[in-house]
Amino acid sequence: MNKSKWNQEPHLYEELKKYSCKNFYPFHMPGHKRQLSVGPAVHFPNPYALDITEIEGFDNLHHAEGIIRDSMEWAASVYGADKTYYLVNGSSSGILSAVSSIAGKSGAILMSRNCHKAVYHGVFLNQMKSRYVYPQFMGEYGVQCGLSPCKIEKMLKRFQDISAVFVVSPTYDGIVSDIGAIGKICHTHGIPLIVDEAHGAHFRYSDVFPVSALDLGADVVIQSVHKTLPCFTQSAILHIRSGYVDRERIERFLQIYQSSSPSYILMAGIEQGIRWMEGDGRERMKEFSRELVTIRQELKGMRHLRLLGKNVVGTRDIYDLDISKIIVSVRGTNISGVHLCEKLRLKYGLELEMCTEDYVTAITTVMDTKEGLRRLRDGLMEIDAGLVGNEDDDAGQGSGDCEKRWELELEQVMTVYEAWEGEKEQAVLEECEGKISGEFVYLYPPGIPVVVPGERITKKVLEEILQYRRLGLPVQGLKDRKNRIMEVVRNG
Ligand SMILES: Cc1ncc(COP(=O)(O)O)c(C=O)c1O
């Protein structure tokens, strides 16, 4: 370790302060978009003034029987849940708790393969078997699509050891699956449906958005209020509908996976965020959704870049689309997603949520201003005007093979636990074809594993990881931070 480094002043705080004064506009989380003059922030005092611990009269999240219980009961009544819990460790803590609640060590879970890494962590911690249902893939955009209720039903008939189904809907890209149909199938088999609706806490506030999984029969629904509502980072909620889940087991695991000093600022922030949405936020939501629809309509006029639109609904198991996610495909153009993000940042001062090789994602929320949305539209339209189509694609970036790993099911040789905890050896990444992975590989964001421990590495998936590395995309999960070496199962 370089000793002189420690003589420097740390500067995280200073950098955040400096950044907050710049004119960058956030098309990323958190959903409050750092708006101070509108929304719950207006009356929120300096957070230091509210920061307490479990003192007399202020209840305890882990044993709620007073002011916090009342607040969570109110939230349940707003969302129409039988029970709602405030989460201070993000949706991740709700996901871990829900997964842990459903099975002992010998249980199996049927999950969509495009789940967030937190679901895999739950599988790992509980030494569970995971069975996967793969979403379809949309080559033109490079995004994963919906989940087939039929495939889920077939899996449930084939494997009798499945004790719950876990799906992500909407996906990071706003793709919604047919939760009503999937829920019915689960219930016919006497098991619960758990839905990661981390990106859907806003659904109930406008009919331009899809219907929430909670209203469609899901048994546990987990939502990151910090992603799409005006709430602080890390705040989330977990809803339960009684009947198929063991509430007490979920509560037990919420205590295990969450801090024993839950932040009152985060909890009060959840309450204030929801209260505002139920009050003044409704009017603002109407204005926002009108503006969003208009902007999207205008973006359809782009000649080269393509906006993922509602026309995909009804295809490839896509049941609905959350239009607040602005997904712009660069396929067939002479720019990659990474470069598009860079241009938007450097020339237009717009910071997006995510860029991949094939597309970029802008998260919009009720807290976006008309000015901000128009800046995004203008930036995209201007960049689009200077692009050329596929025929002139000299760099070859962004066009790529339409067939991708999501159409390929990786062979599961071992459970996540067996592979991640078992004996491993190191291999140069380029030489890993045919080996069994001992580590996760994912891009962050979105945190969906490309390879899961226990899966056999194919040529295609390896090529894809190497391509991510070449493009400088945020490949994570490997112990080797330089992404050159992979841990694989010894003699696998
Ligand atoms: C689909 C999905 N589920 C779960 C999570 C985890 O949510 P949190 O960051 O609130 O823990 C994320 C995070 O980005 C996500 O994208």
Ligand as a Chemical Component Dictionary entry (heavy atoms), coordinates in Angstrom:
data_LIG
# 
_chem_comp.id                   LIG 
_chem_comp.type                 NON-POLYMER 
_chem_comp.pdbx_formal_charge   0 
_chem_comp.three_letter_code    LIG 
# 
loop_
_chem_comp_atom.comp_id 
_chem_comp_atom.atom_id 
_chem_comp_atom.alt_atom_id 
_chem_comp_atom.type_symbol 
_chem_comp_atom.charge 
_chem_comp_atom.model_Cartn_x 
_chem_comp_atom.model_Cartn_y 
_chem_comp_atom.model_Cartn_z 
_chem_comp_atom.pdbx_ordinal 
LIG C1 C1 C 0 -34.078 -5.548 -10.795 1  
LIG C2 C2 C 0 -33.397 -5.165 -9.520  2  
LIG N1 N1 N 0 -33.710 -5.823 -8.385  3  
LIG C3 C3 C 0 -33.121 -5.535 -7.217  4  
LIG C4 C4 C 0 -32.173 -4.558 -7.118  5  
LIG C5 C5 C 0 -31.563 -4.254 -5.785  6  
LIG O1 O1 O 0 -32.171 -3.114 -5.281  7  
LIG P1 P1 P 0 -31.513 -2.213 -4.134  8  
LIG O2 O2 O 0 -30.450 -1.415 -4.795  9  
LIG O3 O3 O 0 -32.667 -1.359 -3.668  10 
LIG O4 O4 O 0 -30.998 -3.104 -3.078  11 
LIG C6 C6 C 0 -31.806 -3.847 -8.270  12 
LIG C7 C7 C 0 -30.768 -2.801 -8.187  13 
LIG O5 O5 O 0 -30.465 -2.097 -9.095  14 
LIG C8 C8 C 0 -32.433 -4.155 -9.495  15 
LIG O6 O6 O 0 -32.118 -3.517 -10.616 16 
# 
loop_
_chem_comp_bond.comp_id 
_chem_comp_bond.atom_id_1 
_chem_comp_bond.atom_id_2 
_chem_comp_bond.value_order 
_chem_comp_bond.pdbx_ordinal 
LIG C1 C2 SING 1  
LIG C2 N1 SING 2  
LIG C2 C8 DOUB 3  
LIG N1 C3 DOUB 4  
LIG C3 C4 SING 5  
LIG C4 C5 SING 6  
LIG C4 C6 DOUB 7  
LIG C5 O1 SING 8  
LIG O1 P1 SING 9  
LIG P1 O2 DOUB 10 
LIG P1 O3 SING 11 
LIG P1 O4 SING 12 
LIG C6 C7 SING 13 
LIG C6 C8 SING 14 
LIG C7 O5 DOUB 15 
LIG C8 O6 SING 16 
# 
